[in-house]
């Protein structure tokens, strides 16, 4: 059972769905808050410590994707999208803008609660791993990139890259073995604590986001090489 201090925000405008989720999550020991609009969610997040967000895509005021984009400007709180849309494009968009998982309606409340627990466990394990890494290797530099493990921070030419934890994890793997080709499965095994919960498309989405963040600082900086049908590698000595 999780710590009572862990809080989950449900952003869902359908009362029946919200009530089911509240019951399921509270049964597992979480503190649950609920709002029905995106703007209410953003206002609440500014004033409260939230450990997890269950975010409906189809909200009455602004979309869940817009809410996620606003959240990611200041926070890396885990976000699970909840939606009636089944298209792969929507799934990929959700991952690209910073979502951690995606559940399509109708869904099992027990499954969703299990996903929340799994994502929170991954985050806690990643934090512990970063703490251990800090003792061994506080700073890792490869070419123009620097990782600062005590801050869980990445920099390109001294400018901070706003990376999600999976992006930071993949960058750590790449910088330690430049030139080595990693399959998608290998990246999931090395970066995701529960790789069976991820997919090839998840890795591709995070690689795309990582490249976009590089380009926000330097449009010509593109060190991640795609090996079609295989995976990805990091180019050495890229100036």
N, C-alpha and C positions, 0 to 999 in steps of 0.2 A: 504494500500500500504506500502511495507517495506521501511525502511530507505535507501536512495541512497548510503549510505556508505557500505551496505551489498554487498559483491562481490561473484560471483559464477564462478568457473572455470569449463569449459566443456572440457573433454578429450575425443575426438571423431574423428576418422579418416575419416568418411563419411561426406563430405561437406554438402550434402542436409539435413542430420539429424541435423548437427551442426547449420546450418543456421536457421532451424525451431526452435530449442531450444533457440538460441540467441534472436530471435524475440519475442518468448513467454515470456522469462524471462525479457528482457529489457522492454517489455510492462508493466510488473508488477513493474518496478522501480529498478530492480537489475542492478548492474554494472557487465558486463559479459566479461570474458576472455576466449579465446579458443586456444587449442593446439591439435595437431593430434597424438602425440606419448606420451608414458609413461615417457620417459626420459625428454622430454620438460616440462611435467607437474611437475616432481620432481624438475627440475631446477627453474621453475617459483615459486613454493611454497617456496623455500628457500629465495626468494627475495621480495615476495609480501605477503600482508595480504589477505588471502582468507577465506571467511566465510562458503563456501559450495563447494563440489566437485561432479560433475556429471561425473562418470567414466565408460567408455566403457570397457568391459572385453576383447574383441577381438581387441587389438591394434597391429599395425604392428611390433613393436620392442619388448616390454615386455607385459605380460598380465596385465589386470587391477588388478587382485589379487596380483601380485607382486608389483604393484604401491601402492596398499593399505597397504601391509605389510611394505613398506618403510615409508609411511606417518605415520603409527601408531607408529613408533619408536620415533617420536618426536612431534606428533600432534594428537589432538582428534577432528579435524575439521570434521563435518558431511560428510559422503560419501554415495552417492546413486549410485548403480551399474546399468549400462545400457547394456543389452546383448540380443543376439538372442537365447541364451540357455534357455530351459524351464525346464530342469531337477531339481528335488528337491535337489539333491546333490550339484549342483552349488549354489542354493539359500542358503543352510545351510553353505557351505564353505564361501560364501560372508559374512554372519553374524558372523561366528566364527572368522574371521580374522579382524573384526572391522567395517564392513559395517553397515549402519543404515537402508538401504532400498534397494529394488531390483525391477527393472522394465524391463519387457521383451518386445523386439521389435516384431511386430509393436506396437506403443503406441500412446496415445493421448498427444500432447504437453501440453494441459490444465491440464490433470491428473498429468503429471510429475511436472509441475509447482506447482500444489496444494500440491503434496507430499513434494516438497522442502520447501514450506511455512510452512507446518505442522511440519516438522522436526525442522526447525529453531525456530518455536514457542515453541516446546517442550524444546529445549535447553535454550531459554530465560527464560521459566518458571522454569526450573530446577535450573538455576543460581539464580533467585530471591528466590526460596525456600531455597537454600543453604545459602543465605545471611540472611534470617530470622532465619534459624536453628542455624547459627553461634551465633546470639545474645542470643539464649536460651541455647545452649549446644555446646560449641566449640569443645570439645573432648569427644568421646565415646569409652570406652574400654570394651571388652568382651574377657576374656582369653588372647590369644596371638595376638588378632587383636585390632587395634586402628584406629579410624576414626578422622581425623582432618578437621573439616568443614570449617575453615577459609582458608584452602589450597585446599579443595576438594580432600583430599589425604587419602589413606589407607595404613597401615603398618602391616606387619606380622613379629613379633619378631624384630621390629625396622627397617626392610627393607621395602622400598617403593614398593607397588604393583601398577603397571601401569594399572589402571582400566579405562574402558570407563564409561560414566556417568550412563548407565543402570546397569552395574555391581556394581558401587558404590551405586546406589539406592537400589538394592536388598540386598547388604551387610548391608546397614543401617537398612532395614526392619528386616533382620534375627537377627542382633545383639541386636535389641531392644526387640525381643520376642523369645529368644532361646528356642528350644523345640517345638514351635508351628508349626503345619503343614499348609503351605500355598498352595492352589491350584494355577495352572498356571493363571487362570483368576484373582485370588486375587492379585497375584504379578503384573500382567499387570495393574490392577486398581490402585495399590499403587505406582508403579514406572513410568509407562508410562502416560503422560498427555493426550494422545489420545489412550487409550487401544484398541479401535476398529480398529486401523491401524496396530496392531501387531497380532501375532498368537502364538499358543502353541509352534510351532517349534522355534519361535524367543526366547521365554523364555528358552527352552532347549538348544539352541545354546549358549546363554549368560551364562547359568549355566556351560556348558562344558568349556567355555573359562575361567570362574572364577576359576574352579578347576585347569585348566592347569597353570594358573598364580600362584596359591598356590604352586603347585608342582615344579615350577621353583625355589622356595625358599626352600621348604621342601617336598620331594616326599611322605612322610608319612602323611602329613597334609591334611585331607579330611573331613572337618566338615559338608559339605552339604550332608544330607541324602535324598536319593530318595525314595519316597513312590509311588510305582507303581500304576498307575491308579488314583492317587490323586494329588501329587505335591511334594513339597520339604520342609525340615525343617533344622534347625541349631542345631547340637549336642552341648550340654553344657559341659563345663569343659574338652575340648579335649586337652590333653597334647601332 
